Amino acid sequence: MHEFELGPIRPPSEAYSVLLRVTRNCPWNKCAFCPVYKGGKFSLRSVEEIKADIDSMHYIVQRIGSRTYQENSTGYINEEIIEKLVSEDGINPHYLQQILFWMHFGMRSLFLQDADSMVLKPADLVDILGYIRSKFPTIERITCYTRSKTLVARSPEDLLAIRKAGLNRIHIGMESGSDNVLRMINKGVKADEHISSGKKVIDAGFELSEYYMPGLGGRDYAEENAIETARVLNAINPSFIRIRTTTPVPGTELHKMMQRGEWLPMTEMEKVQEIYNMISALEGITSFIQSDHIMNLIEDANGKLPKDREAILAPLERFIKMDIEESECFIAARRTGSIRLLADYRGNGEFSELRERLVRSYGSIDNAAQELSGRTL
């Protein structure tokens, strides 16, 4: 059957992208907080394997187009066409669904999996990017994850060649700008390497997304995590700053550290205060702040600096100023999926019964939030 290999994750911002796996798992795979790729061995896929997957994608696109317009005068796909694509054209239904979804949204973006696509030899990556562009001229953006440590070894000339070949955006899991926090979570990189790598990416003309994890330092490093992260981001001026609130997932080293009392989790209120402090310390940059993840309690904190600073901070400030009962009602509603945005929360005792049920079941709202967040992730 015609199919292509898929990895486990992608950024939320790549929801409409087709996924092309160029490496398997993570070359570092030691971060204390991360539950992904554990037990998986890292490997590079060959250029030939990757091109074969691109050919499979192209074949599926071509067959969908041919059958849709040859057999249906409306130009719309139907169940009969889908059945023929599977039974007669030999297309795996799971991968057919992936391509149909991508085509529906215009085939404009592609994401290279897994955790570090820049670890490929620069010449190989340039070759792969050129092949993608030749097969899918509709693509406007190609994106990947990478590590700051990997970029330390990449020359400006290599990065420029990769960008010109068609890679537009790079996502880096910075997580924190504090060397103490980075060491504690075994990130395998230092703050100055985050800065130098981020600057390299920007200088080469890429869009850059840097990820920040409020709460990662626990209570011991809460203030330092905010201030040092802002310092590093101010030095880089990335295109996007994406907030990913720390959740100690069972089975991870961070969760074990918490159970041993070596890492003290922060309350929901403390984590929101840390985000507020970090954003307040950002200056001289023009980044987009994006709170675009289900683990973030406040998903309303979005906008472009410096013009939207007040609008970004406003929902955080609103939550911080709530009394305990009102804030706990919102936490209860948010962590159970009863509400998503703070803007939709009316207050005035709304969700008070839900709050009381969670307190009875878990002992406290923060215990409930931690348990429910871990399950969601």
LOKE-841637 format. One record per residue (C-alpha): residue number from 1; x, y, z. Coordinates in Angstrom, 1 decimal. Example, Ala and Ser with C-alpha at 12.3 -4.5 7.8 and 13.67 -1.06 7.14 Angstrom:
@nr:1	x:12.3	y:-4.5	z:7.8;
@nr:2	x:13.7	y:-1.1	z:7.1;
This chain:
@nr:1	x:0.0	y:0.0	z:0.0;
@nr:2	x:1.1	y:3.6	z:-0.6;
@nr:3	x:2.0	y:5.2	z:2.7;
@nr:4	x:4.6	y:7.3	z:4.5;
@nr:5	x:6.2	y:7.2	z:7.9;
@nr:6	x:4.7	y:9.4	z:10.7;
@nr:7	x:6.3	y:10.5	z:14.0;
@nr:8	x:4.3	y:11.1	z:17.2;
@nr:9	x:4.0	y:14.9	z:17.6;
@nr:10	x:4.0	y:18.3	z:15.9;
@nr:11	x:3.5	y:21.9	z:17.2;
@nr:12	x:-0.1	y:23.1	z:17.6;
@nr:13	x:0.7	y:25.8	z:15.0;
@nr:14	x:1.3	y:23.0	z:12.5;
@nr:15	x:-2.2	y:21.6	z:12.7;
@nr:16	x:-2.8	y:22.1	z:9.0;
@nr:17	x:0.6	y:20.8	z:7.9;
@nr:18	x:1.4	y:17.5	z:6.3;
@nr:19	x:4.1	y:15.6	z:8.4;
@nr:20	x:7.3	y:14.3	z:6.9;
@nr:21	x:9.5	y:12.2	z:9.1;
@nr:22	x:13.2	y:12.8	z:8.4;
@nr:23	x:14.6	y:11.6	z:11.8;
@nr:24	x:13.2	y:9.1	z:14.3;
@nr:25	x:12.9	y:10.2	z:18.0;
@nr:26	x:15.3	y:12.6	z:19.8;
@nr:27	x:19.1	y:12.6	z:19.7;
@nr:28	x:19.3	y:13.9	z:23.3;
@nr:29	x:16.2	y:12.4	z:24.9;
@nr:30	x:17.3	y:13.2	z:28.5;
@nr:31	x:15.1	y:16.2	z:29.4;
@nr:32	x:13.6	y:15.6	z:32.8;
@nr:33	x:10.1	y:17.0	z:31.9;
@nr:34	x:9.6	y:15.3	z:28.5;
@nr:35	x:7.5	y:12.1	z:28.1;
@nr:36	x:7.9	y:11.9	z:24.4;
@nr:37	x:10.3	y:9.5	z:22.6;
@nr:38	x:11.2	y:7.6	z:25.8;
@nr:39	x:12.3	y:4.1	z:24.9;
@nr:40	x:12.8	y:5.0	z:21.3;
@nr:41	x:16.2	y:4.8	z:19.7;
@nr:42	x:17.3	y:7.9	z:17.7;
@nr:43	x:18.1	y:7.3	z:14.0;
@nr:44	x:18.5	y:9.3	z:10.8;
@nr:45	x:16.4	y:8.3	z:7.9;
@nr:46	x:18.2	y:8.1	z:4.6;
@nr:47	x:17.6	y:10.6	z:1.8;
@nr:48	x:16.3	y:7.8	z:-0.3;
@nr:49	x:13.7	y:6.8	z:2.3;
@nr:50	x:12.6	y:10.3	z:2.7;
@nr:51	x:12.2	y:10.9	z:-1.0;
@nr:52	x:10.2	y:7.7	z:-1.3;
@nr:53	x:7.8	y:9.1	z:1.3;
@nr:54	x:7.6	y:12.3	z:-0.6;
@nr:55	x:6.8	y:10.3	z:-3.7;
@nr:56	x:4.0	y:8.4	z:-1.9;
@nr:57	x:2.5	y:11.7	z:-0.7;
@nr:58	x:2.7	y:13.0	z:-4.3;
@nr:59	x:1.1	y:9.9	z:-5.7;
@nr:60	x:-1.8	y:10.1	z:-3.2;
@nr:61	x:-2.4	y:13.8	z:-4.0;
@nr:62	x:-2.4	y:13.0	z:-7.8;
@nr:63	x:-4.8	y:10.0	z:-7.4;
@nr:64	x:-7.2	y:12.0	z:-5.3;
@nr:65	x:-7.2	y:14.8	z:-7.9;
@nr:66	x:-7.6	y:12.4	z:-10.8;
@nr:67	x:-10.4	y:10.4	z:-9.3;
@nr:68	x:-12.2	y:13.5	z:-7.9;
@nr:69	x:-12.4	y:15.3	z:-11.2;
@nr:70	x:-12.8	y:12.3	z:-13.5;
@nr:71	x:-15.5	y:10.5	z:-11.6;
@nr:72	x:-17.4	y:13.3	z:-9.9;
@nr:73	x:-18.6	y:16.3	z:-12.0;
@nr:74	x:-19.0	y:18.4	z:-8.8;
@nr:75	x:-15.3	y:18.2	z:-8.1;
@nr:76	x:-16.0	y:17.0	z:-4.5;
@nr:77	x:-14.8	y:13.8	z:-3.1;
@nr:78	x:-17.3	y:11.2	z:-1.9;
@nr:79	x:-17.4	y:7.8	z:-0.1;
@nr:80	x:-17.3	y:6.0	z:-3.4;
@nr:81	x:-14.1	y:7.7	z:-4.5;
@nr:82	x:-12.5	y:7.1	z:-1.1;
@nr:83	x:-13.3	y:3.4	z:-1.4;
@nr:84	x:-11.7	y:3.2	z:-4.9;
@nr:85	x:-8.6	y:5.1	z:-3.7;
@nr:86	x:-8.2	y:2.4	z:-1.0;
@nr:87	x:-9.2	y:-0.7	z:-2.9;
@nr:88	x:-8.0	y:0.1	z:-6.4;
@nr:89	x:-5.2	y:2.6	z:-6.0;
@nr:90	x:-3.7	y:0.8	z:-2.9;
@nr:91	x:-3.7	y:3.8	z:-0.6;
@nr:92	x:-3.6	y:3.2	z:3.1;
@nr:93	x:-6.8	y:4.8	z:4.5;
@nr:94	x:-4.9	y:6.4	z:7.5;
@nr:95	x:-2.5	y:8.2	z:5.2;
@nr:96	x:-5.3	y:9.0	z:2.8;
@nr:97	x:-7.0	y:10.9	z:5.6;
@nr:98	x:-3.8	y:12.8	z:6.3;
@nr:99	x:-3.5	y:14.0	z:2.7;
@nr:100	x:-7.2	y:14.8	z:2.3;
@nr:101	x:-7.0	y:17.0	z:5.4;
@nr:102	x:-3.9	y:18.7	z:4.0;
@nr:103	x:-5.4	y:19.2	z:0.6;
@nr:104	x:-8.5	y:20.7	z:2.2;
@nr:105	x:-6.4	y:23.5	z:3.7;
@nr:106	x:-4.6	y:24.2	z:0.5;
@nr:107	x:-1.4	y:22.2	z:0.9;
@nr:108	x:0.5	y:25.3	z:2.1;
@nr:109	x:2.7	y:24.0	z:4.9;
@nr:110	x:4.8	y:20.9	z:5.8;
@nr:111	x:6.4	y:20.0	z:9.1;
@nr:112	x:9.6	y:17.9	z:9.3;
@nr:113	x:9.6	y:15.4	z:12.1;
@nr:114	x:10.9	y:14.4	z:14.7;
@nr:115	x:12.6	y:16.3	z:17.5;
@nr:116	x:15.7	y:17.6	z:15.7;
@nr:117	x:15.6	y:17.8	z:11.9;
@nr:118	x:18.6	y:20.1	z:11.7;
@nr:119	x:20.9	y:17.2	z:12.9;
@nr:120	x:20.8	y:16.0	z:9.3;
@nr:121	x:23.8	y:16.8	z:7.2;
@nr:122	x:23.2	y:20.3	z:5.7;
@nr:123	x:23.7	y:19.0	z:2.1;
@nr:124	x:21.2	y:16.2	z:2.7;
@nr:125	x:18.6	y:18.6	z:4.2;
@nr:126	x:19.1	y:21.0	z:1.2;
@nr:127	x:18.5	y:18.1	z:-1.2;
@nr:128	x:15.4	y:17.0	z:0.7;
@nr:129	x:14.0	y:20.5	z:0.8;
@nr:130	x:14.5	y:21.0	z:-2.9;
@nr:131	x:12.7	y:17.7	z:-3.6;
@nr:132	x:9.8	y:18.7	z:-1.5;
@nr:133	x:9.5	y:22.1	z:-3.3;
@nr:134	x:9.7	y:20.4	z:-6.8;
@nr:135	x:6.8	y:18.0	z:-5.9;
@nr:136	x:4.6	y:20.4	z:-4.1;
@nr:137	x:4.9	y:24.0	z:-5.4;
@nr:138	x:1.9	y:25.1	z:-3.4;
@nr:139	x:3.9	y:24.9	z:-0.2;
@nr:140	x:4.6	y:28.3	z:1.4;
@nr:141	x:6.1	y:27.2	z:4.7;
@nr:142	x:8.3	y:24.3	z:5.8;
@nr:143	x:9.0	y:24.0	z:9.5;
@nr:144	x:11.0	y:21.8	z:11.9;
@nr:145	x:12.0	y:21.3	z:15.5;
@nr:146	x:15.7	y:21.5	z:16.5;
@nr:147	x:18.0	y:22.0	z:19.5;
@nr:148	x:20.1	y:25.0	z:20.3;
@nr:149	x:23.0	y:22.6	z:20.8;
@nr:150	x:22.7	y:21.3	z:17.3;
@nr:151	x:22.7	y:24.8	z:15.9;
@nr:152	x:26.0	y:25.6	z:17.7;
@nr:153	x:27.7	y:23.3	z:15.2;
@nr:154	x:26.0	y:24.8	z:12.1;
@nr:155	x:27.8	y:27.5	z:10.2;
@nr:156	x:26.0	y:30.7	z:9.1;
@nr:157	x:26.7	y:29.5	z:5.5;
@nr:158	x:25.0	y:26.2	z:6.1;
@nr:159	x:22.0	y:27.8	z:7.7;
@nr:160	x:21.6	y:30.3	z:4.8;
@nr:161	x:21.8	y:27.4	z:2.3;
@nr:162	x:19.1	y:25.5	z:4.2;
@nr:163	x:16.8	y:28.6	z:4.4;
@nr:164	x:17.3	y:29.4	z:0.7;
@nr:165	x:16.4	y:25.7	z:-0.1;
@nr:166	x:13.0	y:26.2	z:1.5;
@nr:167	x:13.0	y:25.8	z:5.3;
@nr:168	x:11.2	y:28.9	z:6.6;
@nr:169	x:10.6	y:28.4	z:10.3;
@nr:170	x:12.5	y:26.8	z:13.2;
@nr:171	x:11.1	y:25.8	z:16.6;
@nr:172	x:13.6	y:25.6	z:19.5;
@nr:173	x:12.7	y:24.2	z:22.9;
@nr:174	x:14.5	y:26.8	z:24.9;
@nr:175	x:12.3	y:26.1	z:28.0;
@nr:176	x:14.2	y:28.4	z:30.3;
@nr:177	x:17.0	y:31.1	z:30.2;
@nr:178	x:18.3	y:30.1	z:33.6;
@nr:179	x:21.4	y:28.0	z:33.7;
@nr:180	x:20.3	y:26.6	z:37.1;
@nr:181	x:17.0	y:25.4	z:35.7;
@nr:182	x:18.5	y:24.1	z:32.5;
@nr:183	x:21.0	y:22.1	z:34.5;
@nr:184	x:18.3	y:20.8	z:36.9;
@nr:185	x:16.2	y:19.5	z:34.1;
@nr:186	x:19.2	y:18.1	z:32.2;
@nr:187	x:18.5	y:20.1	z:29.1;
@nr:188	x:22.0	y:19.7	z:27.8;
@nr:189	x:22.5	y:23.3	z:26.8;
@nr:190	x:23.4	y:26.6	z:28.4;
@nr:191	x:21.7	y:30.0	z:28.2;
@nr:192	x:24.5	y:31.5	z:26.2;
@nr:193	x:24.1	y:28.7	z:23.6;
@nr:194	x:20.4	y:29.5	z:23.4;
@nr:195	x:21.4	y:33.1	z:22.6;
@nr:196	x:24.0	y:32.4	z:20.1;
@nr:197	x:21.9	y:29.8	z:18.3;
@nr:198	x:18.8	y:32.0	z:18.3;
@nr:199	x:20.8	y:34.8	z:16.8;
@nr:200	x:22.2	y:32.6	z:14.1;
@nr:201	x:18.7	y:31.5	z:13.1;
@nr:202	x:17.4	y:35.1	z:12.9;
@nr:203	x:20.5	y:36.3	z:11.0;
@nr:204	x:20.0	y:33.6	z:8.4;
@nr:205	x:16.5	y:34.9	z:7.7;
@nr:206	x:14.3	y:32.2	z:9.4;
@nr:207	x:11.3	y:32.7	z:11.5;
@nr:208	x:12.1	y:31.5	z:15.0;
@nr:209	x:9.8	y:30.1	z:17.6;
@nr:210	x:11.3	y:29.9	z:21.1;
@nr:211	x:9.4	y:27.8	z:23.8;
@nr:212	x:9.2	y:29.0	z:27.4;
@nr:213	x:8.0	y:26.7	z:30.2;
@nr:214	x:6.6	y:28.6	z:33.2;
@nr:215	x:6.9	y:26.6	z:36.4;
@nr:216	x:9.9	y:24.6	z:35.2;
@nr:217	x:12.1	y:25.9	z:37.9;
@nr:218	x:9.6	y:25.0	z:40.6;
@nr:219	x:9.2	y:27.2	z:43.6;
@nr:220	x:13.0	y:27.4	z:44.2;
@nr:221	x:13.7	y:29.1	z:40.9;
@nr:222	x:10.4	y:30.8	z:40.1;
@nr:223	x:11.7	y:34.4	z:40.0;
@nr:224	x:15.0	y:33.3	z:38.3;
@nr:225	x:13.1	y:31.4	z:35.6;
@nr:226	x:11.1	y:34.5	z:34.7;
@nr:227	x:13.9	y:37.0	z:34.8;
@nr:228	x:16.6	y:34.9	z:33.1;
@nr:229	x:14.2	y:33.7	z:30.4;
@nr:230	x:13.3	y:37.3	z:29.6;
@nr:231	x:17.0	y:38.2	z:29.5;
@nr:232	x:17.7	y:35.5	z:26.9;
@nr:233	x:14.6	y:36.3	z:24.8;
@nr:234	x:15.5	y:40.0	z:24.8;
@nr:235	x:18.9	y:39.1	z:23.4;
@nr:236	x:17.4	y:36.9	z:20.6;
@nr:237	x:14.3	y:38.8	z:19.6;
@nr:238	x:12.6	y:35.6	z:18.2;
@nr:239	x:9.6	y:35.8	z:15.8;
@nr:240	x:7.4	y:33.9	z:18.3;
@nr:241	x:7.6	y:33.2	z:22.1;
@nr:242	x:5.4	y:30.2	z:22.7;
@nr:243	x:4.2	y:29.5	z:26.3;
@nr:244	x:4.1	y:25.8	z:27.4;
@nr:245	x:3.2	y:25.5	z:31.1;
@nr:246	x:5.1	y:22.8	z:33.0;
@nr:247	x:3.2	y:19.7	z:33.8;
@nr:248	x:5.0	y:16.9	z:35.7;
@nr:249	x:3.8	y:13.8	z:33.7;
@nr:250	x:3.9	y:10.5	z:35.6;
@nr:251	x:6.9	y:8.4	z:34.5;
@nr:252	x:9.1	y:11.4	z:33.7;
@nr:253	x:12.2	y:12.2	z:35.7;
@nr:254	x:10.6	y:15.5	z:36.7;
@nr:255	x:7.6	y:13.7	z:38.2;
@nr:256	x:10.1	y:11.4	z:40.2;
@nr:257	x:11.9	y:14.5	z:41.4;
@nr:258	x:8.6	y:15.9	z:42.6;
@nr:259	x:7.8	y:12.7	z:44.4;
@nr:260	x:11.3	y:12.7	z:46.1;
@nr:261	x:10.8	y:16.3	z:47.2;
@nr:262	x:13.6	y:17.5	z:45.0;
@nr:263	x:11.4	y:19.7	z:42.8;
@nr:264	x:8.5	y:21.7	z:44.4;
@nr:265	x:5.6	y:22.3	z:41.9;
@nr:266	x:4.1	y:25.8	z:41.8;
@nr:267	x:0.4	y:26.5	z:42.2;
@nr:268	x:-1.6	y:27.7	z:39.2;
@nr:269	x:-1.6	y:31.2	z:40.6;
@nr:270	x:2.2	y:31.1	z:41.0;
@nr:271	x:2.7	y:30.0	z:37.5;
@nr:272	x:0.5	y:32.7	z:36.1;
@nr:273	x:2.4	y:35.3	z:38.2;
@nr:274	x:5.6	y:33.9	z:36.7;
@nr:275	x:4.3	y:34.4	z:33.2;
@nr:276	x:3.3	y:37.9	z:34.1;
@nr:277	x:6.7	y:38.7	z:35.5;
@nr:278	x:8.5	y:37.2	z:32.5;
@nr:279	x:6.5	y:39.2	z:29.9;
@nr:280	x:6.8	y:42.3	z:32.0;
@nr:281	x:10.6	y:42.0	z:31.8;
@nr:282	x:10.6	y:41.7	z:28.0;
@nr:283	x:11.9	y:44.9	z:26.3;
@nr:284	x:13.3	y:46.1	z:23.0;
@nr:285	x:11.9	y:43.1	z:21.1;
@nr:286	x:9.1	y:42.7	z:18.5;
@nr:287	x:8.1	y:39.0	z:19.1;
@nr:288	x:4.6	y:37.6	z:19.0;
@nr:289	x:3.6	y:36.1	z:22.4;
@nr:290	x:1.4	y:33.0	z:21.8;
@nr:291	x:-0.2	y:31.1	z:24.6;
@nr:292	x:-1.3	y:28.3	z:22.2;
@nr:293	x:-1.4	y:25.1	z:24.2;
@nr:294	x:-4.0	y:23.3	z:26.3;
@nr:295	x:-1.6	y:23.1	z:29.3;
@nr:296	x:-1.7	y:26.9	z:29.7;
@nr:297	x:-4.3	y:28.0	z:32.2;
@nr:298	x:-4.6	y:31.4	z:30.5;
@nr:299	x:-4.8	y:31.0	z:26.7;
@nr:300	x:-5.9	y:34.6	z:26.2;
@nr:301	x:-2.4	y:36.1	z:26.6;
@nr:302	x:-1.5	y:36.7	z:22.9;
@nr:303	x:-0.3	y:39.6	z:20.9;
@nr:304	x:2.7	y:41.3	z:19.3;
@nr:305	x:5.3	y:43.3	z:21.3;
@nr:306	x:5.5	y:46.1	z:22.0;
@nr:307	x:2.2	y:47.4	z:20.7;
@nr:308	x:0.0	y:44.7	z:22.4;
@nr:309	x:1.9	y:44.5	z:25.7;
@nr:310	x:-1.1	y:45.8	z:27.8;
@nr:311	x:-3.5	y:43.4	z:26.0;
@nr:312	x:-1.2	y:40.5	z:26.6;
@nr:313	x:-0.8	y:41.2	z:30.3;
@nr:314	x:-4.5	y:42.1	z:30.9;
@nr:315	x:-5.9	y:38.6	z:31.2;
@nr:316	x:-3.0	y:37.5	z:33.4;
@nr:317	x:-3.5	y:40.5	z:35.6;
@nr:318	x:-7.3	y:39.9	z:35.8;
@nr:319	x:-6.6	y:36.3	z:37.1;
@nr:320	x:-3.9	y:37.4	z:39.5;
@nr:321	x:-6.3	y:40.0	z:41.1;
@nr:322	x:-9.1	y:37.4	z:41.6;
@nr:323	x:-9.9	y:36.3	z:45.2;
@nr:324	x:-9.1	y:32.7	z:46.0;
@nr:325	x:-12.6	y:31.3	z:45.5;
@nr:326	x:-13.1	y:33.0	z:42.1;
@nr:327	x:-9.7	y:32.0	z:40.8;
@nr:328	x:-10.3	y:28.4	z:41.9;
@nr:329	x:-13.7	y:28.3	z:40.1;
@nr:330	x:-12.0	y:29.3	z:36.9;
@nr:331	x:-9.2	y:26.7	z:37.4;
@nr:332	x:-11.8	y:24.0	z:38.0;
@nr:333	x:-13.7	y:25.0	z:34.9;
@nr:334	x:-10.5	y:25.3	z:32.7;
@nr:335	x:-8.9	y:22.1	z:33.9;
@nr:336	x:-12.1	y:20.0	z:33.4;
@nr:337	x:-12.6	y:21.4	z:29.9;
@nr:338	x:-15.8	y:23.2	z:30.9;
@nr:339	x:-14.4	y:26.5	z:29.6;
@nr:340	x:-11.4	y:27.5	z:27.6;
@nr:341	x:-10.8	y:31.2	z:27.7;
@nr:342	x:-10.7	y:33.6	z:30.6;
@nr:343	x:-12.7	y:36.0	z:28.5;
@nr:344	x:-15.6	y:33.6	z:28.6;
@nr:345	x:-15.6	y:33.3	z:32.4;
@nr:346	x:-18.3	y:35.5	z:34.0;
@nr:347	x:-17.3	y:34.9	z:37.7;
@nr:348	x:-19.9	y:35.6	z:40.4;
@nr:349	x:-19.8	y:32.0	z:41.7;
@nr:350	x:-20.0	y:30.3	z:38.3;
@nr:351	x:-18.6	y:26.8	z:38.5;
@nr:352	x:-18.6	y:26.9	z:42.4;
@nr:353	x:-20.3	y:23.5	z:42.6;
@nr:354	x:-17.6	y:22.0	z:40.3;
@nr:355	x:-14.9	y:23.6	z:42.4;
@nr:356	x:-16.4	y:22.0	z:45.6;
@nr:357	x:-16.6	y:18.5	z:43.9;
@nr:358	x:-12.9	y:18.7	z:42.9;
@nr:359	x:-11.8	y:19.8	z:46.3;
@nr:360	x:-13.7	y:16.8	z:47.8;
@nr:361	x:-12.1	y:14.4	z:45.3;
@nr:362	x:-8.5	y:15.7	z:45.3;
@nr:363	x:-8.0	y:17.6	z:48.5;
@nr:364	x:-7.4	y:21.0	z:46.8;
@nr:365	x:-7.9	y:22.7	z:43.5;
@nr:366	x:-4.1	y:22.7	z:42.7;
@nr:367	x:-4.0	y:18.9	z:43.3;
@nr:368	x:-6.9	y:18.5	z:41.0;
@nr:369	x:-5.3	y:20.8	z:38.3;
@nr:370	x:-2.1	y:18.8	z:38.5;
@nr:371	x:-3.8	y:15.5	z:38.2;
@nr:372	x:-6.1	y:16.5	z:35.4;
@nr:373	x:-3.4	y:18.3	z:33.4;
@nr:374	x:-1.2	y:15.2	z:33.6;
@nr:375	x:-4.0	y:13.1	z:32.2;
@nr:376	x:-4.7	y:15.5	z:29.4;
@nr:377	x:-1.0	y:15.7	z:28.3;
